Amino acid sequence: MTKIAVFTGTRAEYGLLYWLLKAIQSTPPLSLQLIVSGSHLSPEFGHTVDEIKAEGFEIDAEVEMLLSSDTPVGVIKSMGVGLMGFAEALQRLAPDAAVVLGDRYEALAFSQAALLHRIPLLHLHGGEITEGAYDDPIRHAITKMAHLHFVATEESRLRVIQLGEIPSRVINVGALGLENIRRSPRLSARSLTDDLGFDFSHPYFLVTYHPVTQGDEPAEASFNAILSALREYPEHGIVFTYPNADEGGRKVIRLIDRFTAETRNRCLAVKSLGMPRYLSVAAGAQAVLGNSSSGIIEIPSLGVPTVNIGRRQKGRLAAASVLHCDPSRDGILAAIRKALTPEFRHTLEGMVNPYGDGYTSDRIVKRLIEGIPGGPKTFYDLPAVT
C-alpha cells in the first residue's frame, strides 16, 4: 500500500478536499492518512474536526497549533507550534507522500516538516495569484518544496513551470471545489430553514470577508463599508460566515456579531456551514459578497453573481459572473446594484467556469497510482529570452 498523508487546517480547504479524501480512501493500492490541525481544533471557529469525524473519516493525527491571537507574532508562534507537531506526526506515520492544498500559513508549516523528513510533497492549486494576501508568496514557496503539482487552470500550469518545475510533473486537473458542485446534492430552502433557523424563502445575500494580510486595506474599515452598503437593502436577509483564523480576523468576527445582534430579524452568523450547506446557501443567494476564493472559483458554476471586494483576490483568474469593486461603500453598492439587474444575470446564461469540469479527484488518483516522484529536485530552466 502507498500511504498518502493529507493535511487539512481549515474548514474551507477540508471542504475542497472531501471527494479527494474519499477517492484515496476507496482506491487500492492507496492508503489514506489524515492529519488535522489549525482552526479545525478550535471551538472559536466551530471545532470542525467533529464534522470530519461525523463524515466517516478516521483521523490519524490531530496537531494543536492555533494560539488565541491574530497578531503577526501570534500567527508566527502558531506556525512554530505546528511545525513541532507536524514533525512528530510525520515521523510516526511515515507516509510515502504528503498532500497539501493551497497557500495558508498552516500549510506552509506542514510542508516544511514534510520537506525535512524527505517525504515527497504533492501540492494542489499552485500557480495562482492573490496579491492582497501573504497567501500569495506562501503558495509559491510551497510550490518550490513540492515534487508533484496538481493545478486548476492552464494559466496556473504555465506559471508553476515558470517557477522552475519540470513540466511533466505539473498537471492541470481543474479545481477541486467544482467536484463538490457536481457531486453534492443541494438542500432545499425549507431544509436549510429548518436546519439553521433562518428564513431562506426571501431574498438574501451570503457574505464572507477575510482580512487582507498584504497591502493597505484595514479589515475593520473595509468590513464596515460592507455593512454600510448592506444597510441599503433592508428587504434582504444576510448570512455571514466567519473569516479564517488570520491576522485581524477576530476584529471582523466582533463586527459580524454586533451587526447580527442589532439586526437579528434578518441576519444569521455561522462559524462554519460545511461545504454541502455552504453551496446550498450560495445557490439560493441573490449574490455572494466578500473576498473569499470560493466566490471566484466555485460560485460561478452555480450561476450566482459574486461581488469581489478589495484586493485580496487581485490577480486570480475570474469568470464573467465576478464583479470586482474597491472596499468602499459606494463601490460595493454599485457592484451589488449591477449584480441584481436582470440584464447582468442574463449575460451569465451558458457561462463556462475556467476552473474545469468537476472530475478532479479521478485525475489526481490516476496520477498517484502511476507513481510518485521523489528524491532530489532539479530546477527546470525555461529557454533563454533574447
NORNORSUL-V937021 format. One record per residue. N is the residue number from 1. RES is the residue in three letters. PSI is psi in degrees with one decimal (NA if undefined). BURIAL is + if it has 9 or more other ideal C-beta (glycine too) atoms within 8 Angstrom, else -. Layout:
BEGIN
n=(N | N)
res=(RES | RES)
psi=(PSI | PSI)
burial=(BURIAL | BURIAL)
END
This chain:
BEGIN
n=(1 | 2 | 3 | 4 | 5 | 6 | 7 | 8 | 9 | 10 | 11 | 12 | 13 | 14 | 15 | 16 | 17 | 18 | 19 | 20 | 21 | 22 | 23 | 24 | 25 | 26 | 27 | 28 | 29 | 30 | 31 | 32 | 33 | 34 | 35 | 36 | 37 | 38 | 39 | 40 | 41 | 42 | 43 | 44 | 45 | 46 | 47 | 48 | 49 | 50 | 51 | 52 | 53 | 54 | 55 | 56 | 57 | 58 | 59 | 60 | 61 | 62 | 63 | 64 | 65 | 66 | 67 | 68 | 69 | 70 | 71 | 72 | 73 | 74 | 75 | 76 | 77 | 78 | 79 | 80 | 81 | 82 | 83 | 84 | 85 | 86 | 87 | 88 | 89 | 90 | 91 | 92 | 93 | 94 | 95 | 96 | 97 | 98 | 99 | 100 | 101 | 102 | 103 | 104 | 105 | 106 | 107 | 108 | 109 | 110 | 111 | 112 | 113 | 114 | 115 | 116 | 117 | 118 | 119 | 120 | 121 | 122 | 123 | 124 | 125 | 126 | 127 | 128 | 129 | 130 | 131 | 132 | 133 | 134 | 135 | 136 | 137 | 138 | 139 | 140 | 141 | 142 | 143 | 144 | 145 | 146 | 147 | 148 | 149 | 150 | 151 | 152 | 153 | 154 | 155 | 156 | 157 | 158 | 159 | 160 | 161 | 162 | 163 | 164 | 165 | 166 | 167 | 168 | 169 | 170 | 171 | 172 | 173 | 174 | 175 | 176 | 177 | 178 | 179 | 180 | 181 | 182 | 183 | 184 | 185 | 186 | 187 | 188 | 189 | 190 | 191 | 192 | 193 | 194 | 195 | 196 | 197 | 198 | 199 | 200 | 201 | 202 | 203 | 204 | 205 | 206 | 207 | 208 | 209 | 210 | 211 | 212 | 213 | 214 | 215 | 216 | 217 | 218 | 219 | 220 | 221 | 222 | 223 | 224 | 225 | 226 | 227 | 228 | 229 | 230 | 231 | 232 | 233 | 234 | 235 | 236 | 237 | 238 | 239 | 240 | 241 | 242 | 243 | 244 | 245 | 246 | 247 | 248 | 249 | 250 | 251 | 252 | 253 | 254 | 255 | 256 | 257 | 258 | 259 | 260 | 261 | 262 | 263 | 264 | 265 | 266 | 267 | 268 | 269 | 270 | 271 | 272 | 273 | 274 | 275 | 276 | 277 | 278 | 279 | 280 | 281 | 282 | 283 | 284 | 285 | 286 | 287 | 288 | 289 | 290 | 291 | 292 | 293 | 294 | 295 | 296 | 297 | 298 | 299 | 300 | 301 | 302 | 303 | 304 | 305 | 306 | 307 | 308 | 309 | 310 | 311 | 312 | 313 | 314 | 315 | 316 | 317 | 318 | 319 | 320 | 321 | 322 | 323 | 324 | 325 | 326 | 327 | 328 | 329 | 330 | 331 | 332 | 333 | 334 | 335 | 336 | 337 | 338 | 339 | 340 | 341 | 342 | 343 | 344 | 345 | 346 | 347 | 348 | 349 | 350 | 351 | 352 | 353 | 354 | 355 | 356 | 357 | 358 | 359 | 360 | 361 | 362 | 363 | 364 | 365 | 366 | 367 | 368 | 369 | 370 | 371 | 372 | 373 | 374 | 375 | 376 | 377 | 378 | 379 | 380 | 381 | 382 | 383 | 384 | 385 | 386)
res=(MET | THR | LYS | ILE | ALA | VAL | PHE | THR | GLY | THR | ARG | ALA | GLU | TYR | GLY | LEU | LEU | TYR | TRP | LEU | LEU | LYS | ALA | ILE | GLN | SER | THR | PRO | PRO | LEU | SER | LEU | GLN | LEU | ILE | VAL | SER | GLY | SER | HIS | LEU | SER | PRO | GLU | PHE | GLY | HIS | THR | VAL | ASP | GLU | ILE | LYS | ALA | GLU | GLY | PHE | GLU | ILE | ASP | ALA | GLU | VAL | GLU | MET | LEU | LEU | SER | SER | ASP | THR | PRO | VAL | GLY | VAL | ILE | LYS | SER | MET | GLY | VAL | GLY | LEU | MET | GLY | PHE | ALA | GLU | ALA | LEU | GLN | ARG | LEU | ALA | PRO | ASP | ALA | ALA | VAL | VAL | LEU | GLY | ASP | ARG | TYR | GLU | ALA | LEU | ALA | PHE | SER | GLN | ALA | ALA | LEU | LEU | HIS | ARG | ILE | PRO | LEU | LEU | HIS | LEU | HIS | GLY | GLY | GLU | ILE | THR | GLU | GLY | ALA | TYR | ASP | ASP | PRO | ILE | ARG | HIS | ALA | ILE | THR | LYS | MET | ALA | HIS | LEU | HIS | PHE | VAL | ALA | THR | GLU | GLU | SER | ARG | LEU | ARG | VAL | ILE | GLN | LEU | GLY | GLU | ILE | PRO | SER | ARG | VAL | ILE | ASN | VAL | GLY | ALA | LEU | GLY | LEU | GLU | ASN | ILE | ARG | ARG | SER | PRO | ARG | LEU | SER | ALA | ARG | SER | LEU | THR | ASP | ASP | LEU | GLY | PHE | ASP | PHE | SER | HIS | PRO | TYR | PHE | LEU | VAL | THR | TYR | HIS | PRO | VAL | THR | GLN | GLY | ASP | GLU | PRO | ALA | GLU | ALA | SER | PHE | ASN | ALA | ILE | LEU | SER | ALA | LEU | ARG | GLU | TYR | PRO | GLU | HIS | GLY | ILE | VAL | PHE | THR | TYR | PRO | ASN | ALA | ASP | GLU | GLY | GLY | ARG | LYS | VAL | ILE | ARG | LEU | ILE | ASP | ARG | PHE | THR | ALA | GLU | THR | ARG | ASN | ARG | CYS | LEU | ALA | VAL | LYS | SER | LEU | GLY | MET | PRO | ARG | TYR | LEU | SER | VAL | ALA | ALA | GLY | ALA | GLN | ALA | VAL | LEU | GLY | ASN | SER | SER | SER | GLY | ILE | ILE | GLU | ILE | PRO | SER | LEU | GLY | VAL | PRO | THR | VAL | ASN | ILE | GLY | ARG | ARG | GLN | LYS | GLY | ARG | LEU | ALA | ALA | ALA | SER | VAL | LEU | HIS | CYS | ASP | PRO | SER | ARG | ASP | GLY | ILE | LEU | ALA | ALA | ILE | ARG | LYS | ALA | LEU | THR | PRO | GLU | PHE | ARG | HIS | THR | LEU | GLU | GLY | MET | VAL | ASN | PRO | TYR | GLY | ASP | GLY | TYR | THR | SER | ASP | ARG | ILE | VAL | LYS | ARG | LEU | ILE | GLU | GLY | ILE | PRO | GLY | GLY | PRO | LYS | THR | PHE | TYR | ASP | LEU | PRO | ALA | VAL | THR)
psi=(141.0 | 113.9 | 119.9 | 111.2 | 119.7 | 130.5 | 138.2 | 133.1 | -7.6 | 162.1 | -38.6 | -45.3 | -32.8 | -41.8 | -36.2 | -33.4 | -11.8 | -54.0 | -28.5 | -41.4 | -44.7 | -41.4 | -43.8 | -43.0 | -32.3 | 11.4 | 97.7 | 145.3 | 26.7 | 145.1 | 122.1 | 133.0 | 124.6 | 123.9 | 120.4 | 136.0 | -166.2 | -140.5 | -14.7 | -31.6 | 7.6 | 121.7 | -31.0 | -30.2 | 24.4 | -2.9 | 55.0 | -3.0 | -29.0 | -37.1 | -39.5 | -45.0 | -40.0 | -25.4 | 10.3 | 11.8 | 136.5 | 126.2 | 123.9 | -23.8 | 131.6 | 121.0 | 106.0 | 133.4 | -19.6 | 113.4 | 155.4 | 64.5 | 139.5 | 27.8 | 164.7 | -41.3 | -41.9 | -42.5 | -43.5 | -42.2 | -37.4 | -42.1 | -41.5 | -43.4 | -43.2 | -41.6 | -42.4 | -42.0 | -39.7 | -36.1 | -45.4 | -41.3 | -43.6 | -34.6 | -40.6 | -42.2 | -28.7 | 57.9 | 161.1 | -21.5 | 157.6 | 141.8 | 132.3 | 141.4 | 129.7 | -130.3 | 18.9 | 163.8 | -30.6 | -42.5 | -34.4 | -44.9 | -42.7 | -42.6 | -38.7 | -42.4 | -42.1 | -41.5 | -47.7 | -18.7 | -0.7 | 38.8 | 122.3 | 130.3 | 132.4 | 121.4 | 130.3 | 140.0 | 34.1 | 169.8 | 3.4 | 166.0 | 128.3 | 88.0 | -14.5 | 10.6 | 150.3 | -3.5 | -30.2 | -57.0 | -29.8 | -43.2 | -45.5 | -33.9 | -41.7 | -37.3 | -43.1 | -15.3 | -13.4 | 149.4 | -23.3 | 137.7 | 123.5 | 105.5 | 166.9 | -18.3 | 163.6 | -36.4 | -42.8 | -37.6 | -46.0 | -33.6 | -38.3 | -40.3 | -38.7 | -28.0 | 3.0 | 18.3 | 142.9 | 125.5 | -37.0 | -13.6 | 8.6 | 110.3 | 125.9 | 107.6 | -4.0 | 175.3 | 135.7 | -34.3 | -27.8 | -21.9 | -34.9 | -42.7 | -37.9 | -35.5 | -21.2 | 125.9 | 147.3 | 141.2 | 143.0 | 162.7 | -37.7 | -43.0 | -41.9 | -40.8 | -45.1 | -36.5 | -41.0 | -7.6 | 32.0 | 139.3 | 105.9 | 10.5 | -12.5 | 161.0 | 140.8 | 162.2 | 151.1 | 126.7 | 125.2 | 117.3 | 127.4 | 146.2 | 144.1 | 112.6 | 0.5 | 111.2 | 171.2 | 85.7 | 82.6 | 131.6 | -45.4 | -45.7 | -43.8 | -42.7 | -34.3 | -34.0 | -39.0 | -47.2 | -38.9 | -41.3 | -40.7 | -27.8 | -19.6 | -2.2 | 64.2 | -17.9 | -8.4 | 138.6 | 164.3 | 127.4 | 116.5 | 137.1 | 145.4 | 153.1 | 170.5 | 171.7 | 67.4 | 167.0 | 120.1 | -2.6 | -35.1 | -28.0 | -41.2 | -40.3 | -42.6 | -39.9 | -39.5 | -48.9 | -39.6 | -45.4 | -40.9 | -39.0 | -36.4 | -30.0 | 46.5 | -30.3 | -15.2 | 8.4 | 149.3 | 129.0 | 128.6 | 131.5 | -44.1 | 122.5 | -25.0 | 150.8 | -46.2 | -44.3 | -37.9 | -48.2 | -34.6 | -42.7 | -43.7 | -39.1 | -28.4 | -1.3 | 152.0 | -33.2 | 154.9 | 124.8 | 148.7 | -146.2 | 28.4 | 147.7 | -27.2 | -31.6 | -24.9 | -37.5 | -53.2 | -43.8 | -36.1 | -30.6 | -14.1 | -7.3 | 20.1 | 134.0 | 146.0 | 130.2 | 102.5 | 117.0 | 126.4 | -162.2 | 3.2 | -40.5 | 15.4 | 128.1 | -14.3 | 135.0 | 133.9 | 147.6 | 172.7 | -16.4 | -6.6 | 122.0 | 119.3 | 141.0 | 161.1 | 160.5 | 52.3 | 156.8 | -47.9 | -40.5 | -42.0 | -43.0 | -42.5 | -40.8 | -40.5 | -44.4 | -44.8 | -41.4 | -29.9 | -6.4 | 140.5 | -34.1 | -44.7 | -43.6 | -32.1 | -33.2 | -15.9 | -8.8 | 127.1 | 8.2 | 140.9 | 128.8 | 124.8 | -2.3 | 13.7 | -165.6 | 0.3 | 17.8 | 41.6 | -47.5 | -39.5 | -42.2 | -39.7 | -48.1 | -39.6 | -42.1 | -35.0 | -38.6 | -33.1 | -23.8 | 149.1 | 119.6 | 145.0 | -164.1 | -175.4 | 141.6 | 151.7 | 150.5 | 128.1 | 114.1 | 130.5 | 155.0 | 140.8 | 139.1 | 125.3 | NA)
burial=(- | + | + | + | + | + | + | + | + | + | + | + | + | + | + | + | + | + | + | + | + | + | + | + | - | - | + | - | - | + | + | + | + | + | + | + | + | + | + | + | + | + | - | - | + | + | + | + | + | - | + | + | + | - | - | - | + | - | + | + | + | - | + | - | + | + | - | - | + | + | - | - | - | + | + | - | + | + | + | + | + | + | + | - | + | + | + | - | + | + | - | - | + | - | + | - | + | + | + | + | + | + | + | + | + | + | + | + | + | + | + | + | + | + | + | - | + | - | + | + | + | + | + | + | + | + | + | + | - | + | + | + | + | - | + | + | - | + | + | + | + | + | + | - | + | + | + | + | + | + | + | + | + | - | - | + | + | + | + | + | + | - | + | - | + | - | - | - | + | + | + | + | + | + | + | + | + | + | + | + | + | + | - | + | - | - | + | - | - | - | + | + | + | - | - | + | - | + | - | + | - | - | - | + | + | + | + | + | + | + | + | + | + | - | - | - | + | - | + | + | + | + | + | + | + | + | + | + | + | + | - | - | + | - | - | + | + | + | + | + | + | + | + | + | + | + | + | + | + | - | + | + | + | - | + | + | + | - | + | + | - | - | + | - | - | - | + | + | + | + | - | + | - | + | + | + | + | + | + | + | + | + | + | + | + | + | + | + | + | + | + | + | + | + | + | + | + | + | + | + | + | + | - | + | + | + | + | + | + | + | + | + | + | + | - | + | + | + | + | - | + | + | + | - | + | - | + | - | - | - | + | + | + | + | + | + | - | + | + | + | - | - | - | + | + | - | - | + | - | - | + | - | + | - | + | + | - | + | + | + | + | - | + | + | + | - | + | + | + | - | - | + | - | - | - | - | - | - | - | + | - | - | - | - | - | -)
END
